[in-house]
Amino acid sequence: MATRHGSATVTLPSDTEILITRSFDAPAALVWDALTQPRHLLRWWGPDYCPLVSCDVDFRVGGHIFATLASVKEGYGNLMLTPEQQTQFVDEMPDVFLPIAGGWGRMGATHIRLARASEDVLTGALRTAWKLRVEKNGKAGKPRKKRP
């Protein structure tokens, strides 16, 4: 079931996910900054009668990363997968996925060629990495404390 809040649509795909969809008449980089940078969030998040006074943004799951843009200058995003998941992704779409070189790659760290990945493929890959991180956190007990 979807609920509309102004121009945004909110859905609950599962018990652990909230999906908010909205179109913005702005460059993608500006929208990303407005949604991820504390200096921007402090200016607009929340109603006027209850302004946001402090903000910290952390997209890690329980203090652990599941994906990064550390290689974006080379055209890659990075996903933290199991070696088995990595093999499946690379076998299915070798033009989109490739193991990161060295030990990290042997442990499942995987490049995704951003220019060649459709939105659906990128979403599916991110969701796979996110779910793996959630599962690992559940098995480990408590999540790691957030770094300063």
CORJOGI-V155823 format. One record per pair of residues at least 12 apart in sequence whose ideal C-beta (glycine too) atoms are under 10 Angstrom apart, sorted by sequence separation. I is the first residue (numbers start at 1). J is the second residue. D is the distance in Angstrom with one decimal. If there is no record, write none. Layout:
i = [I | I]
j = [J | J]
d = [D | D]
This chain:
i = [8 | 9 | 10 | 42 | 66 | 67 | 68 | 85 | 86 | 87 | 98 | 99 | 8 | 9 | 42 | 65 | 66 | 67 | 86 | 97 | 98 | 112 | 7 | 8 | 9 | 38 | 41 | 65 | 66 | 67 | 86 | 97 | 98 | 112 | 5 | 7 | 8 | 20 | 40 | 41 | 65 | 66 | 96 | 97 | 98 | 110 | 6 | 7 | 38 | 39 | 41 | 64 | 81 | 83 | 96 | 97 | 2 | 3 | 5 | 7 | 38 | 40 | 96 | 112 | 37 | 38 | 79 | 81 | 95 | 96 | 2 | 38 | 61 | 86 | 89 | 93 | 96 | 97 | 110 | 37 | 80 | 86 | 90 | 93 | 96 | 97 | 36 | 76 | 79 | 86 | 87 | 89 | 90 | 95 | 96 | 108 | 35 | 76 | 78 | 83 | 86 | 95 | 96 | 36 | 83 | 85 | 86 | 87 | 89 | 93 | 76 | 80 | 83 | 84 | 86 | 93 | 97 | 108 | 82 | 83 | 85 | 93 | 96 | 78 | 81 | 82 | 83 | 96 | 80 | 81 | 83 | 80 | 81 | 82 | 93 | 97 | 71 | 79 | 80 | 81 | 92 | 96 | 70 | 79 | 80 | 78 | 79 | 78 | 79 | 89 | 93 | 77 | 78 | 79 | 76 | 77 | 78 | 76 | 77 | 89 | 75 | 76 | 77 | 89 | 74 | 75 | 76 | 77 | 75 | 76 | 74 | 75 | 76 | 89 | 71 | 74 | 75 | 77 | 85 | 88 | 68 | 71 | 75 | 76 | 72 | 67 | 71 | 79 | 85 | 81 | 85 | 67 | 69 | 77 | 79 | 82 | 79 | 81 | 82 | 85 | 77 | 80 | 81 | 77 | 79 | 80 | 79 | 80 | 82 | 78 | 79 | 81 | 77 | 80 | 79 | 80 | 82 | 82 | 67 | 80 | 67 | 67 | 66 | 66 | 67 | 66 | 67 | 66 | 67 | 65 | 66 | 66 | 66 | 67 | 66 | 61 | 65 | 66 | 61 | 64 | 61 | 64 | 66 | 59 | 61 | 62 | 66 | 61 | 62 | 64 | 60 | 61 | 64 | 61 | 62 | 63 | 61 | 62 | 61 | 62 | 64 | 62 | 63 | 64 | 62 | 63 | 64 | 62 | 63 | 61 | 62 | 63 | 60 | 62 | 63 | 60 | 62 | 63 | 60 | 60 | 58 | 58 | 56 | 56 | 17 | 14 | 17 | 13 | 16 | 17 | 16 | 14 | 16]
j = [20 | 21 | 22 | 54 | 78 | 79 | 80 | 97 | 98 | 99 | 110 | 111 | 21 | 22 | 55 | 78 | 79 | 80 | 99 | 110 | 111 | 125 | 21 | 22 | 23 | 52 | 55 | 79 | 80 | 81 | 100 | 111 | 112 | 126 | 20 | 22 | 23 | 35 | 55 | 56 | 80 | 81 | 111 | 112 | 113 | 125 | 22 | 23 | 54 | 55 | 57 | 80 | 97 | 99 | 112 | 113 | 19 | 20 | 22 | 24 | 55 | 57 | 113 | 129 | 55 | 56 | 97 | 99 | 113 | 114 | 21 | 57 | 80 | 105 | 108 | 112 | 115 | 116 | 129 | 57 | 100 | 106 | 110 | 113 | 116 | 117 | 57 | 97 | 100 | 107 | 108 | 110 | 111 | 116 | 117 | 129 | 57 | 98 | 100 | 105 | 108 | 117 | 118 | 59 | 106 | 108 | 109 | 110 | 112 | 116 | 100 | 104 | 107 | 108 | 110 | 117 | 121 | 132 | 107 | 108 | 110 | 118 | 121 | 104 | 107 | 108 | 109 | 122 | 107 | 108 | 110 | 108 | 109 | 110 | 121 | 125 | 100 | 108 | 109 | 110 | 121 | 125 | 100 | 109 | 110 | 109 | 110 | 110 | 111 | 121 | 125 | 110 | 111 | 112 | 110 | 111 | 112 | 111 | 112 | 124 | 111 | 112 | 113 | 125 | 111 | 112 | 113 | 114 | 113 | 114 | 113 | 114 | 115 | 128 | 111 | 114 | 115 | 117 | 125 | 128 | 109 | 112 | 116 | 117 | 114 | 110 | 114 | 122 | 128 | 125 | 129 | 112 | 114 | 122 | 125 | 128 | 126 | 128 | 129 | 132 | 125 | 128 | 129 | 126 | 128 | 129 | 129 | 130 | 132 | 129 | 130 | 132 | 129 | 132 | 132 | 133 | 135 | 136 | 122 | 136 | 125 | 126 | 126 | 127 | 128 | 128 | 129 | 129 | 130 | 129 | 130 | 131 | 132 | 133 | 133 | 129 | 133 | 134 | 130 | 133 | 131 | 134 | 136 | 130 | 132 | 133 | 137 | 133 | 134 | 136 | 133 | 134 | 137 | 135 | 136 | 137 | 136 | 137 | 137 | 138 | 140 | 140 | 142 | 143 | 142 | 143 | 144 | 143 | 144 | 143 | 144 | 145 | 143 | 145 | 146 | 144 | 146 | 147 | 146 | 147 | 146 | 147 | 146 | 148 | 127 | 127 | 130 | 127 | 130 | 131 | 131 | 131 | 134]
d = [5.4 | 4.7 | 9.4 | 8.0 | 9.7 | 5.1 | 8.4 | 9.9 | 9.2 | 8.8 | 7.1 | 7.4 | 6.7 | 7.2 | 5.4 | 8.6 | 7.3 | 6.8 | 5.9 | 5.7 | 5.0 | 5.8 | 9.6 | 4.0 | 10.0 | 9.0 | 4.9 | 9.8 | 5.2 | 9.7 | 9.2 | 6.9 | 8.5 | 8.8 | 8.3 | 5.5 | 9.2 | 9.9 | 9.1 | 9.7 | 6.5 | 9.1 | 9.2 | 5.8 | 7.6 | 8.2 | 8.1 | 7.1 | 8.4 | 8.3 | 7.1 | 8.1 | 9.0 | 8.7 | 6.2 | 7.6 | 9.0 | 10.0 | 8.9 | 8.9 | 3.9 | 9.9 | 5.4 | 9.6 | 8.9 | 6.6 | 8.2 | 9.5 | 7.1 | 9.1 | 8.5 | 5.8 | 10.0 | 7.8 | 9.9 | 9.2 | 9.5 | 9.3 | 8.4 | 7.2 | 9.8 | 9.2 | 7.4 | 9.3 | 4.9 | 8.5 | 5.5 | 9.9 | 9.2 | 9.0 | 9.1 | 6.4 | 9.7 | 5.6 | 5.1 | 9.3 | 8.7 | 8.4 | 6.5 | 9.0 | 4.9 | 9.5 | 8.6 | 7.7 | 6.9 | 6.6 | 7.9 | 9.7 | 8.3 | 8.3 | 8.5 | 9.0 | 6.7 | 8.0 | 4.8 | 8.3 | 8.9 | 8.5 | 8.6 | 4.8 | 8.0 | 9.9 | 6.2 | 8.7 | 9.2 | 4.9 | 9.6 | 8.9 | 8.6 | 4.4 | 9.5 | 6.5 | 7.5 | 9.9 | 6.9 | 7.6 | 8.1 | 8.4 | 6.0 | 5.2 | 9.6 | 8.4 | 9.8 | 7.4 | 7.9 | 6.3 | 4.7 | 7.0 | 7.9 | 9.2 | 9.3 | 9.2 | 6.1 | 5.9 | 9.3 | 7.3 | 7.5 | 4.1 | 4.7 | 9.4 | 8.8 | 6.4 | 8.5 | 6.8 | 8.3 | 9.6 | 6.2 | 5.5 | 6.1 | 6.6 | 9.4 | 5.9 | 9.6 | 8.0 | 6.4 | 9.7 | 5.9 | 8.0 | 9.3 | 9.4 | 9.4 | 9.5 | 8.8 | 10.0 | 7.3 | 9.6 | 9.4 | 9.7 | 6.2 | 8.2 | 8.3 | 8.5 | 8.6 | 7.6 | 5.7 | 9.4 | 7.2 | 6.7 | 9.8 | 7.1 | 8.3 | 9.9 | 5.9 | 8.3 | 7.6 | 5.4 | 4.4 | 9.5 | 6.5 | 9.2 | 9.5 | 6.5 | 9.8 | 7.0 | 9.1 | 6.8 | 9.9 | 9.6 | 9.7 | 9.2 | 8.1 | 5.7 | 7.7 | 9.7 | 9.8 | 9.1 | 5.2 | 4.3 | 7.5 | 9.1 | 5.0 | 8.6 | 6.9 | 8.9 | 3.9 | 9.3 | 7.8 | 8.4 | 6.4 | 5.6 | 9.4 | 9.7 | 9.2 | 9.7 | 9.4 | 7.3 | 10.0 | 4.2 | 7.8 | 7.3 | 8.2 | 5.8 | 6.7 | 10.0 | 8.6 | 8.5 | 8.7 | 4.1 | 6.2 | 9.0 | 9.1 | 8.3 | 9.7 | 7.3 | 8.2 | 5.2 | 6.4 | 2.7 | 3.7 | 7.7 | 6.4 | 6.3 | 8.9 | 9.7 | 5.3 | 8.8 | 9.0 | 7.3 | 7.7 | 9.0 | 6.0 | 8.8 | 8.1 | 9.9 | 8.5 | 9.9 | 8.9 | 9.3 | 9.3 | 9.7 | 8.7 | 9.6 | 6.8]
